[in-house]
């Protein structure tokens, strides 16, 4: 089972699920938050790996397109040396996060993974379009809608 939840960092330093946010983030250019990605109960990334979450979601949207066409995609987080990669292996996908010296790897159904990433990404971008209408997430939404 693939579970993905996105959080925005509150001014107090905590994390609020993006669907619960009612006010815009303080700086529309640097939106701090986190994506929690768990596969079969194993957390790959979470709130400890917070970063500029809208930029990270844009990178992940691009990764989805690349993985579907090339079979492999990778990116680094916007503001820290965390590497996230997706590698297609038949009907499966390897999801790998390299965080410092630690590498987390999970193998899951490609269809389930892509469905979950696309759904969570679209939820995030729709909510951000409400909260921060000055930012355009149209390209990322297109990549996730394919």
C-alpha positions as CSV (number, residue, x, y, z in Angstrom):
1,X,0.0,0.0,0.0
2,X,1.3,3.4,-1.0
3,X,0.5,6.3,1.3
4,X,1.4,9.9,0.6
5,X,0.5,13.0,2.7
6,X,1.8,16.5,2.2
7,X,2.3,19.0,5.1
8,X,3.0,22.7,5.2
9,X,5.3,24.0,8.0
10,X,3.5,26.3,10.4
11,X,5.0,29.5,11.7
12,X,5.4,27.7,15.0
13,X,7.5,25.0,13.4
14,X,5.0,22.2,13.4
15,X,3.5,20.5,10.3
16,X,-0.1,20.9,9.2
17,X,-1.7,18.6,6.6
18,X,-2.1,20.6,3.4
19,X,-5.8,19.9,3.2
20,X,-6.3,21.5,6.6
21,X,-4.5,24.8,5.7
22,X,-6.7,27.8,5.4
23,X,-4.1,30.6,5.2
24,X,-1.4,31.2,2.6
25,X,2.2,30.3,3.6
26,X,4.2,33.4,4.7
27,X,6.5,33.4,1.7
28,X,5.0,32.3,-1.7
29,X,8.5,31.8,-3.1
30,X,9.8,29.5,-0.4
31,X,7.0,27.3,0.8
32,X,8.3,25.1,3.6
33,X,6.7,21.7,4.1
34,X,7.2,17.9,3.8
35,X,5.9,14.9,1.9
36,X,5.4,11.7,3.9
37,X,5.8,8.7,1.6
38,X,5.2,5.3,3.1
39,X,5.1,2.1,1.2
40,X,3.8,-1.1,2.9
41,X,4.3,0.6,6.2
42,X,7.9,1.7,5.5
43,X,8.5,5.4,5.5
44,X,10.8,6.5,2.7
45,X,10.6,10.3,3.4
46,X,8.8,12.2,6.1
47,X,8.6,15.4,8.1
48,X,12.3,15.1,9.1
49,X,13.1,15.7,5.4
50,X,11.2,18.9,5.1
51,X,12.2,21.4,2.4
52,X,10.5,23.7,-0.2
53,X,7.6,21.4,-0.7
54,X,6.0,23.0,-3.8
55,X,9.4,22.8,-5.6
56,X,9.8,19.2,-4.4
57,X,6.4,18.3,-5.8
58,X,7.2,19.9,-9.1
59,X,10.4,17.8,-9.3
60,X,8.4,14.7,-8.4
61,X,5.8,15.5,-11.1
62,X,8.6,15.7,-13.6
63,X,10.0,12.4,-12.3
64,X,6.7,10.7,-13.0
65,X,6.9,11.7,-16.6
66,X,10.5,10.6,-17.0
67,X,10.0,7.3,-15.3
68,X,7.1,6.5,-17.6
69,X,9.1,7.3,-20.7
70,X,12.6,6.3,-19.7
71,X,12.1,3.8,-16.9
72,X,14.2,5.8,-14.5
73,X,14.1,9.3,-12.8
74,X,16.0,10.9,-10.0
75,X,16.1,14.3,-8.3
76,X,17.6,16.0,-5.3
77,X,15.5,17.9,-2.8
78,X,15.5,21.7,-3.5
79,X,17.6,22.8,-0.6
80,X,19.4,19.7,0.8
81,X,21.4,16.7,-0.4
82,X,18.6,14.1,-0.3
83,X,18.4,12.1,-3.5
84,X,15.1,10.5,-4.5
85,X,14.9,8.1,-7.4
86,X,12.3,5.9,-9.1
87,X,13.4,2.9,-11.2
88,X,10.9,0.9,-13.2
89,X,11.3,-2.9,-13.1
90,X,8.6,-4.5,-15.2
91,X,5.3,-4.0,-13.3
92,X,7.2,-2.9,-10.2
93,X,9.1,0.2,-9.2
94,X,12.0,0.7,-6.9
95,X,11.6,3.8,-4.8
96,X,15.0,4.9,-3.3
97,X,15.8,7.8,-1.0
98,X,19.4,8.5,-0.1
99,X,19.5,10.6,3.1
100,X,23.0,11.2,4.2
101,X,24.6,7.8,4.7
102,X,21.3,6.0,4.9
103,X,19.6,4.6,1.8
104,X,15.9,3.5,2.0
105,X,14.7,1.2,-0.8
106,X,11.2,-0.2,-1.3
107,X,9.8,-2.2,-4.2
108,X,6.1,-1.8,-5.0
109,X,3.5,-2.1,-7.8
110,X,4.2,0.5,-10.4
111,X,0.5,1.1,-11.1
112,X,-0.3,1.6,-7.4
113,X,2.7,3.9,-6.9
114,X,1.9,6.1,-9.9
115,X,-1.8,6.3,-9.0
116,X,-0.9,7.4,-5.5
117,X,1.7,9.9,-6.5
118,X,-0.5,11.4,-9.2
119,X,-3.5,11.7,-6.8
120,X,-1.5,13.2,-3.9
121,X,0.3,15.6,-6.2
122,X,-2.9,16.8,-7.8
123,X,-4.5,17.3,-4.3
124,X,-1.4,19.3,-3.3
125,X,-1.3,21.5,-6.4
126,X,-5.1,22.2,-6.3
127,X,-4.8,23.3,-2.7
128,X,-1.7,25.4,-3.4
129,X,-3.5,27.1,-6.3
130,X,-6.2,28.2,-3.8
131,X,-3.7,29.3,-1.1
132,X,-1.1,30.9,-3.4
133,X,-2.8,31.9,-6.7
134,X,0.2,34.0,-7.8
135,X,2.2,30.7,-8.3
136,X,1.3,28.7,-11.3
137,X,1.4,24.9,-11.0
138,X,-0.2,24.2,-14.3
139,X,2.8,22.4,-15.9
140,X,3.2,20.1,-12.8
141,X,-0.5,19.4,-12.8
142,X,-0.3,18.5,-16.5
143,X,2.5,16.1,-15.9
144,X,0.5,14.3,-13.2
145,X,-2.6,14.2,-15.3
146,X,-1.1,12.0,-18.0
